[in-house]
Amino acid sequence: MRLEVPIQRSPVRVLWVCILALCLLPWTEGVVTYKNGDKVTLYVNKVGPYHNPQETYHYYMLPVCRPKEVRHKALSLGEVLDGDRMAESLYDIRFRVNTERRTLCKLSLSETEVEQLREAIEELFYFEFVLDDIPIWGFVGYMEESGFLPHSHKVGLWTHLDFNIEFNGNSVIFANVSVKDMKPAPLEGAGVAGAGGSLELTHSYSVRWFESPLTHNRRAERLQDYSFFPKTLEIHWLSIINSLVLVVLLLGFVIIILMRVLKNDFARYNVEEDGGCDDMDQGDNGWKIIHTDVFRFPRYKSLLCAILGVGAQFLTLATGIIVMALLGMFKAHRHGAINSAAIMLYALTSCVSGYCSCRFYTQIHGQRWVWNIILTSSLFAVPLFLTWSVVNSVHWWSGSTQALPVSTVLLLLAVWALVGFPLTVIGGIVGKNKAGSFQAPCRTRNIARQIPSQPWYKHTPVHMAIGGFLPFSAISVELYYIFATVWGREHYTLYGILLCVFAILLSVGACISVALTYFLLSGEDYRWWWRSVLSTGSTGIFIFVYSVFYYHNRSSMSGLVQREFELLTAFVFSLMLGRCHRLADLHSQPQDGLRGRDRGRDRDQGWSLGQGNIFCTYRSCEG
């Protein structure tokens, strides 16, 4: 009889089906062409403090020039999730028509409105406009602090904007804004609106067109070269090389060190005996003595299987996002494209979580498979909904554009209820029907063996510290750039590097997990099921601690909203790594290999390196 280790291969097929299906969707960008003199619509979008990217408000919440009837642009789901609220403006921009100091509007500001502008400028508010899907950034005003005694504090509002637009043929390539031609209107000192008074302001703008050698399909390159925000992304080959060296060293540790240890086990265990399984347990110690307990099913089967299923789903989702990014689907001018893709992939890959969870749950003799499917579908969805409820309430109370409209909330709920949850159920039913019996190489004892007292370095917290720190150290440098993108305004472009780091993360975690599982079994402790999930799943804890460190020491952000998403991100990493490395441990369990002359009675149970396993062979009887 040959051991059939229950390794789910169907989710891999589902992964590529989902990725190929998304890649075949019409992600190609439509080219907008203009004739000379055609109007190029400029949308105003949002404003917010420069150092707090998650705090954004609608541009028209400030006392600025606005049309009598504000018309909003129809936005995609990803744009709404990104906090975009685009609306038409009074700017009249004509294709390839230069304009010099045209008056936009005249405003009479009250004392309250002047104070509102002053506070926005002191908090370094910037604005975002959108012209032909190209974002344009600029500061609302100007602030200058000088001297100590006497102290000078100047606050000014930019009332004139210069738009510099590049074109090629009949399409727009790039656009930005400058404020060099005119001085800001002062909001401090004499002449500013006092009690009951008003401040008269005239807003104006200029437009200059320049021809660009870049074609429309290469305009994303121009946008990447220019950034209103500090550029932090760079190809950091040294950190990648260090991570690769870490992988090689860990792999060498697993192969060389463990094989030398196991060589001694070969000499001790491969002794010809005429007794049965029970006779072999006498006088032995180490991992061989617990061969009749190592496949004893764990407690809380449903929760364990749900974690493995959702972890498989996020592995699928992360791989799909990276592949789509490498194919060039997330350009800087495609607002919210990555958000839309993540929502779509999460819904479509729900079948992966249901399949993996229910299939393995059935294999380990779980009976409440309906409850397992419900737990799987809600393991991430419920924490996400609770986190979003708190964050969205805070944004709604502050009037931020990050608060989702009711229509968007209903749409997301419909996607989960009509696509995500049904696919989880379908995947669970298919997994249950395709699940075979879990066949261990030797029968499990009816009475569990007593586990001897373990030294401190084999306790769960120590294994979690080791198993979490090493994978985290392999990706810590890349995490800095990812956080700078998520909590900043820069568009992440190093997806090739991200793929390498993702592979390094999984490789390091798998090596560490297999090594820790061996040392656990060598101490005659057969409780490896949950330990393998917790040991490398603890990487999420290190990621959360690093995110807190980054928030306080590497950024200028304020507020507590980010804390909710930090916890959620750590939870996702724990699920992914727990799934991946629990699967690696399952590969490293005993497999059958018939050796010897008397195959009818004796058989050698082996962990062959040829199939990615780490342990040696030991003689066992036919139980």
C-alpha positions in Angstrom: 0.0 0.0 0.0 1.4 3.4 -1.0 0.7 6.5 1.2 -1.4 9.1 -0.6 -0.6 12.4 1.1 -3.6 14.6 0.8 -2.1 17.5 -1.2 -4.7 19.6 -3.0 -3.6 20.2 -6.6 -6.9 21.5 -8.0 -6.5 25.0 -6.4 -3.4 25.4 -8.6 -5.4 24.7 -11.7 -8.1 27.1 -10.4 -5.4 29.7 -9.8 -4.3 29.7 -13.4 -7.8 29.6 -14.8 -8.6 32.7 -12.8 -5.4 34.5 -13.8 -5.9 33.6 -17.5 -9.5 34.7 -17.4 -8.6 38.1 -15.9 -5.8 38.5 -18.4 -8.2 37.9 -21.3 -10.6 40.6 -20.1 -10.6 43.9 -22.0 -7.9 45.7 -19.9 -6.6 47.5 -23.0 -6.7 51.2 -22.6 -8.9 53.3 -24.9 -7.1 56.2 -26.6 -8.9 59.5 -26.3 -8.2 61.7 -29.3 -8.9 65.4 -29.8 -9.0 67.8 -32.6 -7.5 71.3 -32.4 -9.7 73.4 -30.2 -11.7 70.5 -28.7 -12.4 70.9 -25.0 -10.2 68.8 -22.7 -12.2 68.4 -19.5 -10.3 69.0 -16.2 -11.9 67.3 -13.2 -11.2 68.5 -9.7 -10.8 65.5 -7.3 -9.7 65.8 -3.7 -7.6 67.7 -1.2 -5.9 66.6 1.9 -2.8 67.0 4.2 0.4 66.2 2.5 1.7 63.9 5.3 -1.5 62.0 5.9 -2.5 60.4 2.6 -5.5 58.5 4.1 -7.2 61.8 5.0 -8.8 63.2 1.9 -11.7 65.5 1.3 -13.6 66.7 -1.7 -12.0 69.7 -3.5 -15.2 71.7 -3.2 -15.2 71.5 0.5 -12.9 74.5 0.4 -14.1 78.0 -0.6 -12.9 77.8 -4.2 -14.3 78.5 -7.6 -17.0 76.1 -8.6 -19.8 75.8 -11.2 -23.4 76.6 -10.3 -24.3 72.9 -10.7 -21.6 70.4 -9.7 -21.6 67.4 -11.9 -19.6 64.4 -10.9 -17.9 62.0 -13.2 -19.0 58.3 -13.2 -16.3 56.4 -11.4 -15.3 52.8 -11.3 -15.4 50.7 -8.2 -11.6 50.9 -7.8 -11.7 54.7 -8.0 -14.4 55.0 -5.3 -12.4 52.7 -3.1 -9.4 54.9 -3.7 -11.3 57.9 -2.4 -11.7 59.6 -5.7 -14.7 62.0 -6.1 -14.1 63.7 -9.5 -16.3 66.6 -10.5 -16.4 69.1 -13.4 -14.7 72.4 -13.0 -14.7 75.9 -14.5 -11.4 75.5 -16.2 -11.9 75.9 -20.0 -8.9 74.0 -21.6 -8.8 73.6 -25.4 -6.6 71.1 -27.1 -3.4 72.8 -28.4 -4.7 76.2 -27.6 -2.5 78.3 -25.3 -4.2 80.6 -22.8 -2.6 83.4 -20.9 -4.0 84.6 -17.5 -7.7 83.9 -18.1 -9.9 84.8 -15.1 -11.6 81.8 -13.6 -13.8 83.5 -11.0 -14.0 86.2 -8.4 -14.7 85.3 -4.8 -15.7 87.3 -1.7 -14.6 85.3 1.3 -16.0 85.7 4.8 -13.9 85.5 7.9 -14.9 81.9 8.4 -13.9 80.9 4.9 -10.6 82.7 5.2 -9.9 80.8 8.4 -10.8 77.6 6.7 -8.3 78.2 3.9 -5.6 79.3 6.4 -6.0 76.1 8.4 -5.8 74.0 5.2 -2.6 75.8 4.1 -1.0 75.4 7.6 -1.7 71.7 7.4 0.0 71.6 4.0 -3.1 70.7 2.0 -2.5 69.7 -1.6 -5.1 69.2 -4.4 -5.5 66.6 -7.1 -6.9 67.4 -10.5 -7.4 64.8 -13.3 -7.0 65.7 -17.0 -7.5 62.8 -19.5 -6.9 60.3 -16.6 -3.6 62.0 -15.7 -3.4 63.1 -12.1 -2.2 66.7 -11.5 -1.0 67.7 -8.0 -0.2 71.0 -6.4 -0.3 72.8 -3.0 -3.3 74.9 -2.1 -1.2 77.7 -0.7 2.1 78.8 0.7 3.4 79.1 4.3 6.6 80.6 5.5 8.1 80.6 9.0 11.1 82.9 9.7 12.9 84.4 12.6 12.6 83.8 16.3 12.5 87.3 17.7 10.6 88.8 16.0 8.7 85.8 14.6 7.2 86.0 11.1 4.4 83.7 10.0 3.1 84.2 6.5 0.2 82.3 4.9 -0.7 82.8 1.3 -3.2 81.3 -1.2 -2.2 80.4 -4.7 -4.8 82.2 -6.9 -3.1 81.6 -10.3 -2.3 78.2 -11.8 -0.1 77.5 -14.8 -1.0 74.2 -16.6 1.8 72.7 -18.7 0.4 70.0 -21.0 2.3 67.7 -23.4 0.7 66.2 -26.4 1.6 63.8 -29.2 -0.5 63.9 -32.4 -4.1 64.0 -31.2 -3.7 62.7 -27.7 -2.6 64.1 -24.3 0.6 62.6 -22.9 1.3 64.5 -19.7 0.2 67.4 -17.6 1.3 69.3 -14.5 0.7 72.6 -12.7 3.1 75.3 -11.5 2.6 78.5 -9.5 5.7 80.5 -10.4 4.2 83.4 -12.4 2.3 85.2 -9.6 2.7 85.7 -5.8 0.2 84.1 -3.4 -2.6 86.2 -2.0 -1.8 86.8 1.7 -4.2 85.4 4.3 -2.4 87.1 7.2 -1.9 90.7 8.1 -3.6 93.9 6.9 -6.3 93.7 4.3 -7.4 90.3 5.4 -11.1 89.8 6.3 -11.7 90.8 9.9 -14.8 90.7 12.0 -17.8 91.0 9.7 -15.5 91.9 6.7 -14.7 90.0 3.5 -11.7 89.3 1.4 -11.9 89.8 -2.4 -9.9 87.3 -4.5 -9.6 86.8 -8.2 -8.6 83.3 -9.4 -7.0 82.9 -12.8 -5.1 80.3 -14.9 -2.8 79.9 -17.9 -2.4 76.9 -20.3 0.7 76.1 -22.3 1.0 73.2 -24.7 4.2 71.4 -25.6 4.8 68.6 -28.1 6.2 65.3 -26.7 8.1 62.6 -28.5 6.3 59.9 -26.5 3.4 58.1 -28.0 0.1 57.5 -26.1 0.9 53.9 -25.1 4.2 55.1 -23.4 2.7 58.0 -21.5 2.9 56.0 -18.3 6.7 56.3 -18.5 6.4 60.1 -18.4 4.2 60.0 -15.4 6.6 57.7 -13.5 9.5 60.0 -14.2 7.7 62.9 -12.6 6.3 62.9 -9.1 4.9 65.7 -7.0 5.7 63.5 -4.0 9.1 62.3 -2.8 10.4 59.4 -4.8 11.6 56.5 -2.6 11.3 53.5 -5.0 14.5 52.2 -6.4 15.8 48.8 -7.4 17.6 47.6 -4.3 19.7 44.7 -5.6 21.8 44.4 -2.4 18.8 43.5 -0.3 17.6 41.0 -2.9 21.0 39.4 -3.0 21.1 39.2 0.8 17.7 37.5 0.8 18.8 35.0 -1.8 21.9 34.2 0.3 19.6 33.7 3.2 17.5 31.2 1.2 20.7 29.3 0.1 22.0 29.1 3.7 18.7 27.9 5.0 18.3 25.3 2.3 21.8 24.1 3.0 21.0 24.0 6.7 17.9 21.9 6.1 19.6 19.5 3.7 23.1 19.1 5.2 22.5 19.5 9.0 19.4 17.5 9.1 20.8 14.7 6.9 23.8 14.4 9.1 21.6 14.1 12.1 19.3 11.7 10.4 22.3 9.6 9.3 22.8 8.6 12.9 19.1 7.8 13.1 19.5 5.4 10.1 22.1 3.5 11.9 20.0 3.3 15.1 16.6 2.5 13.5 17.5 0.3 10.5 18.2 -2.8 12.5 16.6 -6.1 11.5 13.9 -7.0 14.0 11.4 -9.7 14.0 8.9 -8.0 16.3 5.9 -5.9 15.4 5.1 -2.3 15.6 4.6 -2.4 19.4 8.0 -4.1 19.9 9.8 -1.4 18.0 8.6 1.2 20.5 10.6 -0.4 23.3 13.9 1.2 24.1 13.7 3.7 21.3 13.4 7.5 21.5 13.1 10.3 19.0 10.8 10.7 16.1 10.5 7.0 15.3 8.8 6.1 18.6 5.9 8.4 17.8 5.2 7.0 14.3 1.8 5.7 15.5 0.8 9.1 16.8 2.2 11.6 14.3 -0.9 11.4 12.2 -3.3 11.8 15.1 -5.8 14.3 13.9 -5.7 17.7 15.7 -8.2 19.5 17.8 -10.4 22.2 16.2 -10.4 20.6 12.8 -12.8 23.0 11.3 -10.9 26.1 12.3 -7.6 24.6 11.1 -9.1 23.7 7.7 -10.7 27.1 7.4 -7.3 28.8 8.0 -5.7 26.6 5.4 -8.5 27.2 2.9 -8.5 31.0 3.2 -4.7 31.0 3.2 -4.8 29.1 -0.2 -7.2 31.7 -1.5 -4.9 34.6 -0.6 -1.9 32.8 -2.1 -3.9 32.5 -5.3 -5.0 36.2 -5.1 -1.4 37.5 -4.4 0.0 35.5 -7.3 -2.7 36.7 -9.6 -2.2 40.4 -8.6 1.6 40.1 -9.2 1.1 38.4 -12.6 -1.4 41.0 -13.7 1.0 43.7 -12.6 3.8 42.2 -14.6 1.6 42.2 -17.6 1.2 46.0 -17.3 -2.4 46.2 -16.2 -1.8 48.6 -13.3 -0.5 51.8 -14.9 -0.2 55.0 -12.9 -3.0 56.7 -14.9 -5.4 53.8 -14.4 -7.1 55.0 -11.3 -8.2 52.3 -8.9 -7.3 49.4 -11.3 -5.5 47.4 -8.7 -8.5 47.8 -6.3 -11.0 46.6 -8.9 -8.7 43.6 -9.7 -8.3 42.7 -6.0 -12.1 42.7 -5.5 -12.7 40.6 -8.6 -10.0 38.1 -7.8 -11.1 37.8 -4.2 -14.7 37.0 -5.3 -13.6 34.5 -8.0 -11.0 32.7 -5.9 -13.5 32.0 -3.1 -14.0 28.6 -4.7 -10.3 27.9 -3.8 -10.9 28.5 -0.1 -14.0 26.4 -0.1 -12.4 23.5 -2.0 -9.2 23.3 0.0 -10.9 23.7 3.4 -13.8 21.2 2.9 -11.7 18.7 1.1 -9.1 18.5 3.9 -11.8 18.7 6.5 -13.5 15.6 5.0 -10.2 13.7 4.8 -9.5 14.1 8.5 -13.0 12.7 9.3 -14.7 16.0 9.9 -18.5 15.6 10.1 -19.9 19.2 10.2 -18.9 20.2 6.7 -21.7 22.8 6.4 -20.3 24.6 9.4 -16.9 24.3 7.9 -18.0 26.1 4.7 -19.7 28.9 6.7 -16.6 29.3 8.9 -14.3 29.4 5.8 -16.4 32.1 4.1 -16.5 34.3 7.2 -13.0 33.8 8.5 -11.7 36.9 6.6 -15.0 38.5 5.6 -16.2 39.1 9.1 -12.9 40.8 10.4 -12.8 42.8 7.2 -16.4 44.0 7.7 -15.9 44.9 11.3 -12.6 46.8 10.5 -14.3 48.6 7.6 -17.3 49.6 9.8 -15.1 51.3 12.3 -12.9 53.0 9.7 -15.8 54.1 7.5 -17.6 55.5 10.5 -14.6 57.7 11.3 -14.3 58.8 7.7 -18.0 59.6 7.5 -17.9 61.6 10.7 -15.0 63.7 9.4 -16.5 64.1 6.0 -13.6 62.4 4.2 -13.9 61.0 0.7 -12.5 57.7 2.0 -16.0 57.0 3.4 -17.8 54.7 0.9 -21.2 55.8 -0.4 -24.2 53.6 0.4 -24.4 52.4 -3.3 -20.8 51.2 -3.2 -21.3 49.3 0.1 -24.4 47.6 -1.3 -22.4 46.7 -4.5 -19.6 45.1 -2.4 -22.1 43.2 -0.3 -23.8 42.0 -3.5 -20.5 40.8 -4.9 -19.8 38.8 -1.8 -23.3 37.4 -1.4 -23.9 36.6 -5.1 -20.4 35.6 -6.2 -18.0 35.1 -3.3 -20.2 33.0 -0.9 -21.9 30.9 -3.6 -18.4 30.0 -5.0 -17.2 29.1 -1.6 -20.2 26.7 -1.2 -19.6 25.2 -4.7 -15.9 24.8 -4.0 -16.7 23.2 -0.7 -19.2 20.7 -2.2 -16.7 19.7 -4.9 -13.9 19.3 -2.4 -16.1 17.2 -0.1 -17.0 14.9 -3.0 -13.5 14.6 -4.3 -11.9 14.0 -0.9 -10.5 10.5 -0.4 -9.7 8.9 2.9 -6.6 10.0 4.8 -4.3 7.0 4.6 -1.5 7.0 7.2 1.5 4.6 6.8 0.8 3.0 10.2 -2.4 2.8 12.2 -2.9 5.4 14.9 -3.0 4.2 18.5 -6.3 4.4 20.3 -4.6 5.9 23.3 -2.4 8.9 22.7 1.2 8.6 23.9 2.2 10.8 26.8 4.4 13.6 25.6 7.6 14.1 27.6 8.5 17.4 29.1 10.1 19.6 26.5 13.0 22.0 27.0 12.2 25.7 26.8 13.6 26.1 23.2 11.0 23.7 21.9 8.0 25.6 23.3 5.5 27.2 21.0 6.5 30.9 21.6 10.1 30.1 20.8 9.2 28.4 17.6 6.9 31.2 16.7 9.7 33.7 17.3 12.1 31.8 15.1 9.7 30.9 12.4 8.3 34.4 12.1 11.5 36.4 12.3 13.5 34.7 9.6 10.9 35.1 6.8 10.3 38.7 8.0 14.0 39.5 7.8 14.0 38.3 4.1 11.3 40.9 3.1 11.9 43.7 5.6 13.6 46.0 3.0 10.8 45.5 0.5 8.2 46.1 3.1 9.6 49.7 3.5 8.9 50.5 -0.1 5.5 48.8 0.0 4.5 50.9 3.0 5.8 54.0 1.3 3.5 53.2 -1.6 0.4 52.2 0.4 0.7 55.1 2.9 2.2 57.5 0.4 1.2 58.8 -3.1 3.8 57.0 -5.1 2.8 54.3 -7.6 4.6 51.0 -7.1 6.3 49.8 -10.2 8.9 47.2 -9.1 6.7 44.2 -9.6 9.5 42.0 -10.9 11.4 42.6 -7.6 8.1 42.0 -5.7 7.8 38.6 -7.4 11.3 37.6 -6.4 10.7 38.8 -2.8 7.4 36.9 -2.7 9.1 33.7 -3.8 11.9 34.2 -1.3 9.4 34.7 1.5 7.7 31.4 0.8 11.0 29.6 0.4 12.5 30.8 3.6 9.3 30.1 5.5 9.0 26.5 4.1 12.6 25.7 5.0 12.2 27.0 8.6 8.9 25.3 9.0 10.2 21.9 7.9 13.2 22.2 10.2 11.1 23.3 13.2 8.7 20.4 12.6 11.6 17.9 12.6 12.9 19.2 15.9 9.4 19.0 17.3 9.0 15.4 16.3 12.5 14.5 17.5 11.4 15.6 21.0 8.6 13.0 20.8 6.0 15.7 20.4 3.5 14.8 17.7 1.4 18.0 17.9 2.8 19.4 14.7 -0.5 20.3 12.9 -1.2 23.6 14.7 2.5 24.2 15.4 3.4 24.3 11.7 0.6 26.9 11.1 1.6 29.1 14.1 5.4 28.9 13.6 5.6 30.7 10.3 2.2 32.3 10.5 3.7 34.4 13.3 5.4 36.4 10.5 2.3 38.5 10.5 3.1 39.6 14.0 6.5 40.8 13.0 5.0 42.6 10.0 2.5 44.4 12.3 5.2 45.4 14.7 7.3 46.8 11.8 4.3 48.7 10.4 3.8 50.4 13.8 7.6 51.2 13.8 7.3 52.6 10.3 4.2 54.7 11.2 5.9 56.4 14.1 9.5 56.6 12.9 9.5 56.7 9.1 6.3 58.6 8.3 4.7 61.9 9.3 1.2 60.4 9.5 -1.2 60.9 12.4 -4.4 59.3 13.6 -5.4 55.7 14.4 -7.2 54.7 11.2 -4.1 53.1 9.8 -3.9 50.7 12.8 -7.0 48.8 11.7 -5.5 48.1 8.3 -2.2 47.1 9.8 -3.9 44.4 11.8 -5.8 43.2 8.8 -2.6 43.1 6.7 -0.8 41.1 9.4 -3.8 38.7 9.5 -3.6 38.1 5.8 0.1 37.3 5.9 -0.4 34.9 8.7 -3.1 33.0 6.8 -1.0 32.9 3.6 2.2 31.7 5.3 0.4 29.3 7.7 -1.2 27.6 4.7 2.0 27.5 2.6 4.2 26.1 5.3 1.7 23.7 6.7 1.6 22.2 3.2 5.4 22.0 3.3 5.2 20.1 6.6 2.7 17.7 5.1 5.1 17.0 2.3 7.7 16.1 4.9 5.7 13.3 6.5 6.3 9.6 6.0 5.7 8.0 2.6 5.8 4.3 1.7 8.7 2.7 -0.1 8.9 -1.1 -0.3 12.4 -2.3 0.3 13.9 -5.5 1.5 13.4 -9.0 0.4 10.3 -9.8 2.4 7.8 -7.3 1.1 4.9 -9.4 2.2 5.5 -8.6 5.9 8.0 -5.8 6.5 8.1 -2.5 4.8 10.3 0.6 5.1 8.4 3.8 5.6 10.5 6.7 4.1 10.7 10.4 3.8 12.5 10.7 0.5 14.4 13.8 -0.5 13.4 13.0 -4.1 9.9 14.2 -3.4 10.8 17.2 -1.4 10.8 15.5 2.0 13.4 15.7 4.7 13.2 12.7 7.0 14.9 9.3 6.7 13.5 5.8 6.4 12.5 3.7 9.3 11.3 0.1 9.6 7.7 -0.4 10.4 5.4 -3.2 10.3 2.2 -3.6 8.4 -0.4 -2.3 10.9 
